[in-house]
Amino acid sequence: MRALPERDPGVPDHRSAGRYLLWLARKQWWALLISTAYVTVYFSLQALLPAVFGAAVDDGLTSGDPGQLLLWAGAITGMGAGMAVLIVPSHRAEAYNWYDAAYRTVQVVTRDSARLGSTLARRLPTGDVVAVGTTDIDDIGEVFEHAARIFASFLTISLVSALVLRSSVPMGLAVLIGVPLIVLCSGPLMRPLHQRESRQRDLQAEVATRAGDIVAGLRVLRGIGGEHMSETRYAAESQRARAAGVHVGWLTAGLRALQVLLPGLLVTGIIWFGARLALAGGITAGQLVTFYGYTAYLMLPVHGLMKSANLIISAHVSARRIVKILSLPHDLPEPEHPATAPEGDIHLHDAGSGVTVRSGQLTGIACTDVAQAALIADRLGRYRDDHDAEVTMRSTGAGDQDEKASAVRLRDLPLDQVRERILVGTNNAVLFSGVLREELSPDGGATEEELHAAIHAACADDIVTALPGGLDGYAADHGREFSGGQQQRLRLARALVAAPEVLILVEPASAVDAHTESTIAARLGAARQGRTTAVLTTSPLLLDRADHVLFVDGGRVVAEGTHRDLLHEEPRYRTAVLRSATVNGDGPDTGRAAPASTGEKR
């Protein structure tokens, strides 16, 4: 059996929900063909079984010929054995179709979510994304699991109709007219079912989004006494979603009742009609048995077709939500004519603030405004584009006269190249659940020595030692078992393991005690020796270890030099960093390590 999911799921057609489903069908056409062949043979044997029973009655029982009876009994046994043999491969083929469609959908949505990044959170409610992993992939998988039965049902219905026509034209016409009528009778329910199911999914997504917002902001809500108001809103939205679900349930129940009632009426009518023909001598007793078997069998494909219509509606609703994600444009568009990135060591220059991150150095950037620091980090990593504040990359090999000519704007480079060369580490970065080793090195490319070196530089050795299993231990989602300072150190370790060409850190030690902060400051430079690093912070401990410090006030660089020079020459800088030291409990030290505090900040 082939391993799933595939390494490359392909490029989906997201122009519409129907086109996306067709794209999935094309990607697994061979699997659909194999499952259809298995199911069609299985259904055909079922459809032919009543004919063999009828022949056994006429040629064996009625005629009293033991040889004919044994012959037809052998045929029935052989057909039963063939059906038994086909059950396993048919089920495996259908299960493969489910997994292929469902996990291919997960792959393309996950890949696109990673591409969109924060754009996804801004453009789409959380509930819509959650629904993909909870209900949508199931709906997509189910319709492809039953796809083979749709074709097999049509084929065997046609086969049965032909066999009945051959034996009795009136009975054949009854089947040919009755089956389409049954399917058409459920048609008026399909459109309102589609509309109501779409409405219900939207309301479910809103409820999921509301629940996520409440959980994320629960501490704030408790602080301002907003719990009751949030609870009331959530309850109201839940009731609307419940009511929409009830409306869908009524229609679904009505459709399923028709799926039982109408085929039952068809069977009753054909049996009544056949019995009258048999009493009148129009058909034999064996033919009556055959016709009864046909009509009883027809309930299966007819019921399957009506169920498939239900599945197609659900899959279309789910595909529409998936297409909505896949068609979202990125906030940072790719350049129409990508430029060539400079080779070798590079400088980064932010024209909006005047900040230059020098190649091979540890640059400290102290901002009087926290929001301005975040803005500079976003621009340097191209997490936002400001046309009046371009960020450029240039090779360090260019002379002063060639500096302007060699500079390339970040927004003129493909985004994946920017992400490959520049890494921005913030305290909002998520720690995922799983083995700690895989969390620190997701691609598995880091050696044991590199992992331990990064952990040591981030002062996170004690975290690994305390975790059961060490690096092979399991970490919970968002690092819930770790304190705020421990989470921060693990984020720093992960950034150091990645070893990017340019590393931009935003307050990497704001949640640890002064002693740990001093240790991180001492080790960070050595860990990034010879590589380009920028640290946006007002911590005197970190700034004192920087090769060069830029002071940003009012959004512009107003002074630069070493930390100690700026302390003596720039009063505004001294005020900013000493205020930060006092707030963090480090005391009025001018750059030397402060005494260890009682513990990390949570």
C-alpha positions in Angstrom: 0.0 0.0 0.0 1.3 3.5 -0.8 2.3 5.8 2.1 0.1 8.8 2.7 0.3 11.7 2.7 2.4 12.4 -0.4 5.4 14.6 -0.2 4.1 16.9 -2.9 0.3 17.3 -2.9 0.3 19.4 -6.1 -1.1 22.8 -7.0 -4.9 22.9 -6.3 -7.4 24.5 -8.6 -9.1 27.0 -6.2 -11.2 28.9 -8.6 -14.4 27.4 -7.2 -15.5 24.6 -4.9 -16.5 22.4 -7.9 -13.1 22.9 -9.6 -11.3 22.0 -6.4 -13.2 18.7 -6.1 -12.5 17.9 -9.7 -8.8 18.6 -9.1 -8.8 16.1 -6.3 -10.5 13.6 -8.6 -7.8 14.1 -11.2 -5.0 13.7 -8.7 -6.3 10.3 -7.7 -8.0 9.1 -10.9 -6.2 5.8 -10.9 -7.3 5.0 -7.4 -10.8 6.0 -8.2 -10.7 3.8 -11.3 -9.4 0.8 -9.3 -12.1 1.2 -6.6 -14.8 1.6 -9.2 -13.7 -1.6 -10.9 -13.9 -3.5 -7.6 -17.2 -2.1 -6.6 -18.8 -2.4 -10.0 -17.9 -6.1 -10.2 -19.2 -6.6 -6.6 -22.5 -4.8 -7.4 -22.8 -6.7 -10.7 -22.6 -10.0 -9.0 -25.2 -8.9 -6.5 -27.4 -7.7 -9.4 -27.1 -11.0 -11.3 -27.7 -13.2 -8.2 -31.6 -12.9 -8.5 -31.4 -14.1 -12.1 -29.4 -17.1 -11.1 -31.9 -17.8 -8.3 -34.8 -17.5 -10.7 -33.1 -19.9 -13.2 -32.5 -22.4 -10.3 -36.2 -22.3 -9.5 -37.4 -22.8 -13.1 -34.7 -25.3 -14.3 -34.0 -27.1 -11.1 -37.0 -27.1 -8.7 -39.8 -26.8 -11.1 -38.4 -29.3 -13.6 -37.2 -31.6 -10.9 -33.8 -32.1 -12.6 -31.1 -32.7 -9.8 -28.3 -32.0 -12.2 -29.6 -28.6 -13.1 -30.3 -27.8 -9.5 -26.7 -28.7 -8.5 -25.3 -26.6 -11.4 -27.2 -23.5 -10.4 -26.4 -24.1 -6.8 -22.7 -24.2 -7.7 -23.2 -21.0 -9.7 -24.8 -19.3 -6.6 -21.9 -20.6 -4.4 -19.3 -19.3 -6.8 -20.9 -15.9 -7.1 -21.1 -15.7 -3.3 -17.5 -16.6 -3.0 -16.5 -14.0 -5.5 -18.4 -11.3 -3.6 -16.7 -12.4 -0.4 -13.3 -12.2 -2.0 -14.0 -8.7 -3.4 -15.1 -7.2 0.0 -11.5 -6.7 1.3 -9.9 -5.1 -1.8 -13.1 -2.9 -2.3 -13.0 -1.6 1.2 -9.2 -1.0 1.0 -9.6 0.9 -2.3 -12.4 3.0 -0.9 -10.5 3.7 2.3 -7.5 4.8 0.2 -9.7 7.3 -1.7 -10.8 8.8 1.7 -7.3 9.2 3.0 -5.9 10.5 -0.3 -8.6 13.2 -0.7 -8.7 14.1 3.0 -4.9 14.3 3.7 -4.2 16.0 0.3 -6.6 18.7 1.5 -4.8 18.9 4.8 -1.5 19.2 3.0 -2.5 22.0 0.7 -4.4 24.0 3.4 -1.5 23.6 5.9 1.0 24.6 3.2 -1.1 27.6 2.3 -1.6 28.6 5.9 2.2 28.5 6.4 2.6 30.7 3.3 0.0 33.2 4.5 1.3 33.4 8.1 -0.2 36.3 10.0 -2.2 37.2 6.9 -4.5 34.2 7.5 -5.3 35.4 11.1 -6.1 38.9 9.8 -8.2 37.9 6.8 -10.1 34.9 8.1 -11.9 34.0 11.3 -10.3 31.3 13.4 -13.4 29.2 13.3 -13.1 28.8 9.5 -9.6 27.4 9.8 -10.6 25.1 12.7 -13.5 23.7 10.7 -11.1 22.4 8.0 -9.5 20.1 10.5 -12.7 19.1 12.3 -15.4 18.6 9.7 -14.3 19.6 6.3 -11.7 16.9 5.7 -14.2 14.3 6.8 -16.8 15.5 4.3 -14.2 15.7 1.5 -13.0 12.2 2.3 -16.5 10.7 2.5 -17.6 11.9 -0.9 -14.5 10.3 -2.5 -14.9 7.1 -0.5 -18.4 6.7 -2.0 -17.5 8.0 -5.5 -17.0 4.5 -6.8 -20.4 3.5 -5.7 -22.1 6.3 -7.6 -20.8 5.0 -11.0 -21.4 1.4 -9.9 -25.0 2.2 -8.9 -25.8 3.8 -12.3 -24.2 0.8 -14.1 -26.0 -1.9 -12.2 -29.3 -0.1 -12.3 -28.9 0.0 -16.1 -28.0 -3.7 -16.0 -31.0 -4.7 -14.0 -33.3 -2.7 -16.2 -32.0 -4.4 -19.3 -32.4 -7.9 -17.7 -36.0 -7.1 -16.6 -36.9 -5.7 -20.0 -35.6 -8.9 -21.6 -37.9 -11.0 -19.4 -40.9 -8.7 -19.3 -41.3 -5.4 -21.0 -44.0 -4.0 -18.6 -41.8 -4.9 -15.6 -38.7 -3.4 -17.2 -40.6 -0.2 -17.9 -41.8 0.0 -14.3 -38.2 -0.2 -13.2 -36.9 2.3 -15.8 -39.6 4.8 -14.9 -39.7 4.2 -11.1 -36.0 4.6 -10.3 -35.5 8.0 -11.9 -38.7 9.2 -10.3 -37.4 8.2 -6.9 -34.2 10.2 -7.4 -36.0 13.2 -8.8 -38.4 13.3 -5.8 -35.5 14.1 -3.5 -34.3 16.9 -5.8 -36.5 19.7 -4.3 -34.8 19.1 -0.9 -31.2 19.4 -2.2 -31.0 23.2 -2.7 -32.5 24.2 0.6 -30.4 21.6 2.3 -27.3 23.1 0.7 -28.3 26.6 1.8 -29.1 25.6 5.4 -25.9 23.5 5.7 -23.8 26.4 4.5 -25.5 28.7 7.0 -24.9 26.2 9.8 -21.2 25.9 9.0 -20.8 29.6 9.0 -22.5 29.9 12.4 -20.3 27.0 13.7 -17.2 28.9 12.5 -18.4 32.0 14.3 -18.9 30.1 17.5 -15.5 28.5 17.3 -13.9 31.9 16.7 -15.7 33.4 19.7 -14.6 30.5 21.9 -11.0 31.0 20.8 -11.1 34.7 21.5 -12.6 34.1 25.0 -9.9 31.5 25.9 -7.1 33.8 24.6 -8.4 36.8 26.4 -9.8 35.2 29.5 -7.3 36.8 31.9 -8.1 40.3 30.5 -11.9 39.6 30.6 -11.6 38.7 34.3 -9.6 41.8 35.0 -12.3 44.1 33.6 -15.3 42.1 34.6 -16.3 41.2 31.1 -16.8 37.4 31.7 -20.6 37.7 31.9 -20.9 39.7 28.7 -18.7 37.3 26.8 -20.6 34.4 28.2 -23.9 35.9 27.1 -22.7 36.6 23.6 -21.3 33.1 23.3 -24.5 31.5 24.5 -26.5 33.5 22.0 -24.3 32.5 19.1 -24.3 28.9 20.2 -28.1 28.9 20.2 -28.2 30.3 16.7 -25.8 27.6 15.5 -27.9 25.0 17.3 -31.1 26.3 15.7 -29.4 26.2 12.3 -28.3 22.6 13.0 -31.9 21.6 13.9 -33.1 23.1 10.5 -30.5 21.0 8.7 -31.5 18.0 10.8 -35.1 18.3 9.8 -34.3 18.4 6.1 -31.7 15.6 6.4 -34.3 13.5 8.3 -36.9 14.1 5.6 -34.4 13.1 2.9 -33.5 10.0 4.7 -37.1 9.1 5.2 -37.6 9.4 1.5 -34.6 7.2 0.9 -36.4 4.5 2.8 -40.0 5.2 1.8 -39.7 5.7 -1.9 -37.6 2.6 -2.7 -40.0 0.6 -0.4 -43.0 1.8 -2.4 -41.2 0.9 -5.7 -40.5 -2.6 -4.4 -44.0 -3.1 -3.2 -45.4 -1.9 -6.5 -43.2 -4.1 -8.6 -43.9 -7.1 -6.5 -47.6 -6.5 -6.7 -47.4 -6.0 -10.4 -45.2 -9.1 -10.8 -47.6 -11.3 -8.7 -50.5 -10.3 -11.0 -48.5 -11.2 -14.0 -47.5 -14.6 -12.5 -51.2 -15.3 -11.6 -52.2 -14.4 -15.2 -49.4 -16.7 -16.6 -47.4 -13.8 -18.0 -44.3 -14.8 -16.1 -43.1 -18.0 -14.4 -42.6 -18.6 -10.7 -38.8 -18.3 -11.2 -39.2 -15.0 -13.0 -41.3 -13.7 -10.1 -38.5 -14.7 -7.7 -36.0 -13.0 -10.0 -38.1 -9.8 -10.2 -38.5 -9.7 -6.4 -34.7 -10.1 -6.1 -34.1 -7.3 -8.6 -36.4 -4.9 -6.8 -35.0 -5.8 -3.4 -31.5 -5.2 -4.8 -32.5 -1.9 -6.4 -33.1 -0.5 -3.0 -29.3 -0.6 -2.4 -28.1 1.5 -5.4 -31.1 3.8 -5.2 -30.5 4.5 -1.5 -26.8 4.9 -2.3 -27.5 7.5 -5.0 -29.7 9.5 -2.7 -27.0 9.3 0.1 -24.4 10.3 -2.4 -26.3 13.4 -3.2 -26.2 14.3 0.5 -22.5 13.7 0.6 -21.9 15.8 -2.5 -23.7 18.8 -0.9 -21.7 18.5 2.3 -18.4 18.1 0.3 -19.3 21.2 -1.8 -19.9 23.3 1.3 -16.6 22.1 2.8 -14.7 22.7 -0.5 -16.1 26.2 -0.6 -14.5 26.9 2.8 -11.2 25.3 1.7 -11.2 27.4 -1.5 -11.7 30.5 0.6 -8.5 29.8 2.4 -6.5 28.8 -0.7 -7.6 31.9 -2.7 -6.5 34.4 0.0 -3.9 36.8 -1.3 -0.8 37.4 0.8 -0.5 40.8 2.5 3.0 40.9 1.1 2.7 40.2 -2.7 5.5 38.5 -4.6 7.3 40.8 -7.1 6.3 40.6 -10.7 10.0 40.8 -11.7 12.0 39.3 -8.9 15.5 40.8 -8.4 18.6 38.8 -7.7 19.7 38.8 -4.1 23.3 39.9 -3.3 25.7 37.1 -2.7 27.9 36.7 0.4 27.8 38.9 3.5 25.1 41.6 3.5 24.1 44.7 5.3 20.4 45.6 6.0 19.3 49.2 5.9 15.9 50.5 7.0 15.3 53.9 5.3 12.4 54.6 7.6 14.4 54.7 10.8 18.0 54.9 9.5 18.9 51.6 11.1 21.7 49.7 9.5 22.4 46.1 10.6 26.0 45.5 9.8 27.3 42.2 8.5 29.1 39.9 10.9 28.4 42.1 13.9 26.1 42.0 16.9 24.1 45.3 16.6 22.0 46.6 19.5 19.0 48.7 18.7 17.5 50.6 21.6 14.1 52.3 21.0 12.3 54.6 23.4 9.0 53.3 22.0 8.2 49.6 22.1 5.9 49.8 19.2 8.6 51.4 17.1 10.9 48.5 17.9 8.3 46.0 16.7 7.8 48.1 13.6 11.5 48.1 12.7 11.8 44.3 13.3 8.8 43.7 11.0 10.3 45.8 8.3 13.8 44.3 8.6 12.2 40.8 8.3 9.7 41.9 5.6 6.7 41.2 7.7 5.3 44.5 6.4 6.0 46.7 3.4 6.2 50.5 3.9 6.8 52.2 0.6 8.0 55.3 2.4 10.4 53.3 4.5 12.1 50.8 2.2 14.4 48.2 3.6 17.4 47.3 1.3 19.9 44.6 1.3 23.4 45.1 -0.1 26.6 43.2 -0.4 29.4 44.1 1.9 31.8 43.8 -1.0 30.4 46.9 -2.7 32.3 50.2 -2.3 30.7 53.4 -1.2 30.3 54.5 -4.7 28.5 51.3 -5.6 26.4 51.1 -2.5 23.3 52.6 -4.0 23.6 50.6 -7.2 24.1 47.3 -5.4 21.2 47.8 -2.9 18.2 45.6 -3.5 14.8 46.2 -1.9 13.5 43.4 0.2 10.1 43.7 -1.5 11.8 43.0 -4.9 13.0 39.6 -3.7 10.9 36.4 -3.6 9.5 36.1 -0.1 10.9 32.6 0.5 14.4 33.9 -0.2 13.9 36.6 2.4 12.6 34.1 4.9 15.6 31.8 4.2 18.2 34.4 4.9 16.5 36.6 7.6 14.9 35.2 10.8 13.0 37.4 13.2 12.6 36.0 16.7 9.9 37.5 18.8 8.2 36.5 22.1 5.0 35.8 20.2 6.5 32.8 18.4 4.6 29.6 19.1 6.0 26.6 20.8 4.4 23.6 19.2 3.6 20.3 21.0 5.8 17.3 20.4 9.3 16.0 21.1 11.5 18.8 22.3 14.3 17.8 19.9 12.0 18.1 16.9 10.6 21.5 18.3 14.1 22.9 18.4 15.2 21.5 15.0 12.0 20.9 13.0 13.9 19.7 9.9 16.2 17.4 11.9 19.2 18.9 10.3 21.0 20.0 13.6 23.6 17.7 15.0 23.7 16.8 18.7 26.6 19.3 19.2 24.7 22.1 17.5 21.6 21.5 19.6 23.5 21.5 22.9 25.5 24.6 21.9 22.3 26.5 21.1 20.7 25.3 24.4 23.8 26.4 26.3 23.9 29.8 24.6 20.2 30.3 25.5 20.9 29.3 29.1 18.3 26.5 28.7 20.3 23.6 30.0 18.3 23.3 33.2 15.0 23.2 31.2 16.2 20.2 29.2 17.6 18.4 32.2 14.4 18.9 34.2 12.1 17.6 31.3 11.5 13.9 31.6 13.4 12.4 28.7 15.5 15.5 28.1 15.7 16.4 24.4 13.5 13.3 23.6 10.9 14.4 26.2 7.5 15.6 25.2 6.5 19.3 25.4 2.9 20.4 25.5 1.3 22.8 23.1 2.5 26.4 23.6 4.9 25.1 26.2 2.3 25.3 28.9 4.4 23.3 31.4 7.2 25.9 31.2 7.3 29.4 32.8 7.4 32.5 30.7 11.1 32.8 31.1 11.6 29.1 30.2 9.5 29.6 27.1 11.5 32.6 26.1 14.8 30.7 26.4 13.5 27.8 24.3 12.4 30.2 21.6 15.9 31.7 21.6 17.5 28.3 21.5 15.3 27.4 18.5 16.3 30.6 16.7 20.0 29.8 17.3 19.7 26.2 16.1 18.2 27.6 12.8 21.5 29.5 12.4 20.1 32.0 9.9 22.4 34.4 7.9 20.7 37.3 9.6 19.0 36.9 13.0 16.9 39.7 14.4 15.8 39.3 18.1 13.2 41.4 19.9 13.7 41.5 23.6 15.1 38.0 23.9 15.6 38.1 27.6 12.8 40.3 29.0 11.1 37.5 31.0 14.2 36.0 32.7 16.0 37.1 35.9 19.0 39.4 35.8 21.5 36.7 36.4 20.2 34.6 33.5 19.9 37.7 31.3 23.6 38.5 32.0 24.5 34.9 31.1 22.6 35.0 27.9 24.1 38.4 27.0 27.6 36.9 27.5 27.0 33.8 25.4 24.9 35.3 22.6 27.8 37.0 20.9 29.9 33.9 20.9 27.1 31.8 19.6 26.6 34.2 16.7 30.3 34.9 16.1 30.9 36.2 12.6 27.2 36.2 11.7 24.9 39.2 11.4 22.7 39.7 14.5 20.5 42.5 15.6 18.9 42.7 19.1 16.1 45.2 19.7 16.2 45.8 23.4 16.6 48.4 26.1 18.4 46.0 28.4 21.8 47.4 29.5 23.1 43.9 30.0 22.5 43.0 26.3 23.4 46.4 24.9 26.7 46.3 26.7 27.7 43.1 24.8 26.8 44.6 21.4 29.5 45.5 18.9 27.6 48.6 17.9 24.5 50.3 19.4 21.9 52.4 17.6 19.6 54.6 19.6 16.2 55.3 18.0 14.0 58.1 19.3 10.9 59.3 17.5 11.3 56.6 14.9 14.7 57.7 13.8 18.3 56.9 14.7 19.5 59.9 16.7 22.8 58.5 18.1 25.1 55.5 17.7 28.2 54.1 19.2 29.1 51.7 22.0 26.7 51.2 25.0 29.1 52.9 27.4 29.8 55.8 25.1 26.1 56.5 24.6 25.5 56.3 28.4 27.9 59.2 28.9 27.1 61.2 25.8 23.3 60.8 25.2 21.0 61.7 28.1 17.9 60.3 26.3 19.6 57.0 25.8 20.7 56.8 29.5 17.2 57.6 30.6 15.7 54.8 28.3 18.0 52.0 29.3 18.3 52.9 33.0 14.5 53.1 33.2 14.3 49.7 31.6 16.9 48.3 34.1 14.9 49.7 37.1 11.6 48.3 35.8 13.1 44.9 35.3 14.6 44.9 38.7 18.2 45.0 37.6 19.0 48.2 39.5 20.9 51.3 38.3 23.8 49.3 36.9 25.5 50.8 33.7 26.2 47.5 32.0 27.6 45.0 34.5 25.7 42.0 35.6 23.1 42.5 38.3 22.7 40.1 41.2 20.5 37.1 40.6 16.8 37.7 41.4 14.6 35.1 43.1 13.2 33.7 39.9 12.0 34.2 36.4 9.1 36.3 35.4 6.0 34.5 34.4 
